[in-house]
């Protein structure tokens, strides 16, 4: 049986969820930048050794303020208002729910990072703890 080297990194701040500061590289390669087809090459995603959450390295992240602009929604070919978002995304949640199935989410806490208007969380409300 061959041993696999695990690549660690110290380029990440302490985990916002569990506070640990040890991370392993989970992925290196292209990530989607906005609409499908637009890529950021050579991105790095690391996994927290404490809670297992994964995050994109900060240098590949879009500044938070950009998400509140018309330019961002235009890049995604979407409207700024949540009603338009729900019209487009509510019916797509069945695919996410099928992916999650049969994992039991009762009494679990769910974080939907990058959830836009929160369509998935709307569908899970009352089923999960939060």
C-alpha positions in Angstrom: 0.0 0.0 0.0 1.5 3.3 -1.1 1.5 6.3 1.3 0.2 9.6 0.0 1.8 12.8 0.9 -0.6 15.4 2.3 0.3 18.9 1.4 -0.2 21.4 4.2 -0.3 25.1 4.1 0.0 28.0 6.6 -1.2 30.6 4.2 -4.7 30.7 5.8 -5.9 32.5 8.9 -7.4 30.5 11.7 -10.7 28.8 10.8 -13.7 31.1 11.4 -15.7 28.0 12.4 -13.5 26.1 14.8 -10.5 28.3 15.3 -7.8 25.8 14.2 -5.0 27.1 12.1 -3.8 23.9 10.4 -4.9 23.4 6.8 -4.3 20.9 4.1 -4.5 21.5 0.4 -7.8 19.9 -0.9 -7.6 21.2 -4.5 -5.4 23.0 -6.9 -6.7 24.0 -10.3 -9.3 26.1 -12.1 -12.4 27.4 -10.3 -15.5 29.0 -11.8 -15.4 32.8 -11.8 -19.0 34.0 -12.2 -20.8 32.4 -15.1 -20.0 28.9 -16.3 -17.0 28.8 -18.5 -15.2 31.8 -16.9 -12.3 30.3 -14.9 -9.6 31.5 -12.5 -6.6 29.2 -13.1 -4.4 27.6 -10.5 -6.6 28.4 -7.6 -6.0 26.7 -4.2 -8.7 25.3 -1.9 -7.7 24.2 1.6 -9.5 22.0 4.2 -9.4 22.8 7.9 -8.0 20.0 9.9 -10.4 20.7 12.7 -13.9 20.9 11.3 -13.3 19.9 7.6 -14.6 23.1 6.1 -13.0 24.0 2.8 -12.2 27.5 1.6 -10.7 29.2 -1.4 -7.4 31.0 -0.9 -8.0 34.7 -0.3 -6.0 35.8 -3.4 -8.5 34.0 -5.6 -11.6 35.5 -3.9 -13.6 38.4 -5.3 -13.8 41.4 -2.9 -17.1 41.2 -0.9 -18.1 44.7 -2.0 -18.2 43.5 -5.7 -21.1 41.2 -4.9 -23.4 44.1 -4.1 -22.9 45.8 -7.5 -24.8 45.8 -10.7 -21.6 44.7 -12.5 -21.6 41.5 -10.5 -25.2 40.6 -11.4 -24.5 41.5 -15.0 -21.5 39.2 -15.0 -23.8 36.4 -13.9 -26.5 37.5 -16.3 -28.9 37.9 -13.3 -31.1 40.7 -11.9 -30.3 42.5 -8.6 -33.6 41.8 -6.9 -34.3 38.6 -4.9 -37.7 38.0 -6.6 -36.0 37.4 -9.9 -33.5 35.2 -8.2 -36.2 33.0 -6.7 -38.0 32.7 -10.0 -34.9 31.3 -11.5 -33.4 29.2 -8.7 -36.3 27.8 -6.6 -36.9 25.0 -9.1 -33.2 24.2 -9.3 -33.1 23.3 -5.6 -34.4 19.8 -6.4 -31.0 19.0 -7.8 -29.3 20.1 -4.6 -31.8 18.2 -2.5 -31.3 15.0 -4.5 -27.5 15.4 -4.0 -28.0 15.7 -0.3 -30.4 12.7 -0.1 -30.3 10.5 2.0 -28.2 12.4 4.5 -30.3 13.1 7.6 -30.2 16.9 8.2 -32.7 16.9 11.2 -31.2 19.0 14.0 -28.2 19.9 11.9 -26.9 23.4 11.4 -26.6 24.4 7.8 -24.4 27.1 6.4 -25.0 27.9 2.7 -22.0 30.1 1.8 -22.5 32.1 -1.3 -26.3 31.4 -1.1 -27.3 34.6 -2.9 -31.0 35.2 -1.9 -31.0 32.0 0.2 -33.3 29.7 -2.0 -31.8 26.5 -0.6 -32.1 27.6 3.0 -35.8 28.5 2.4 -36.4 24.9 1.3 -34.7 23.5 4.4 -36.2 25.9 6.9 -38.0 24.1 9.7 -36.3 20.8 8.8 -32.8 21.7 10.2 -31.9 23.3 13.5 -31.1 26.7 11.9 
